[in-house]
Amino acid sequence: MKQKDLIKRLKLAGFVLERHGGNHDVYVKENKREMIPRHKEINESLAKAILKRNGLV
């Protein structure tokens, strides 16, 4: 999955960018925090796990 597609789905769910880390960007929503790797392509299983963990699948 492309990183920008994953971020778009997280933003639609209410996540906002908290900060840019060394190799990851950190997005938060209430008390949930997601580290998104800064790659153009994110491993499909990782992307699905992030979406599933946040109830977006």
C-alpha positions as CSV (number, residue, x, y, z in Angstrom):
1,M,0.0,0.0,0.0
2,K,1.3,3.5,-0.7
3,Q,2.1,5.5,2.3
4,K,-0.1,8.5,1.3
5,D,-3.1,6.2,0.9
6,L,-2.6,4.8,4.4
7,I,-2.2,8.3,5.8
8,K,-5.3,9.5,4.0
9,R,-7.4,6.7,5.6
10,L,-6.0,7.5,9.0
11,K,-6.8,11.2,8.6
12,L,-10.3,10.4,7.5
13,A,-10.7,8.5,10.8
14,G,-9.6,11.5,12.8
15,F,-5.8,11.0,13.2
16,V,-3.6,14.0,13.0
17,L,0.2,14.3,12.6
18,E,1.9,14.8,15.9
19,R,5.5,14.9,14.8
20,H,8.0,13.7,12.3
21,G,10.4,11.2,13.9
22,G,13.7,9.8,12.6
23,N,12.3,7.1,10.4
24,H,8.6,7.3,11.2
25,D,5.8,9.9,11.3
26,V,3.7,9.8,14.4
27,Y,-0.1,10.2,14.1
28,V,-2.4,10.5,17.1
29,K,-6.1,10.3,17.8
30,E,-7.3,10.7,21.4
31,N,-5.1,8.2,23.3
32,K,-4.1,6.1,20.2
33,R,-0.7,6.6,18.6
34,E,0.4,5.1,15.3
35,M,4.0,5.1,14.0
36,I,3.9,5.2,10.1
37,P,7.2,4.3,8.4
38,R,8.4,6.9,6.0
39,H,8.6,4.8,2.9
40,K,6.7,5.3,-0.4
41,E,5.5,1.7,-0.2
42,I,4.4,0.1,3.1
43,N,4.4,-3.7,3.4
44,E,0.8,-4.9,2.8
45,S,0.6,-6.9,6.0
46,L,1.9,-4.0,8.1
47,A,-0.7,-1.6,6.5
48,K,-3.5,-4.1,7.1
49,A,-2.4,-4.5,10.7
50,I,-2.4,-0.7,11.3
51,L,-5.9,-0.4,9.8
52,K,-7.2,-3.4,11.7
53,R,-5.8,-2.2,15.0
54,N,-7.7,1.1,14.6
55,G,-11.0,-0.5,13.3
56,L,-10.6,0.8,9.7
57,V,-10.9,-2.6,7.9
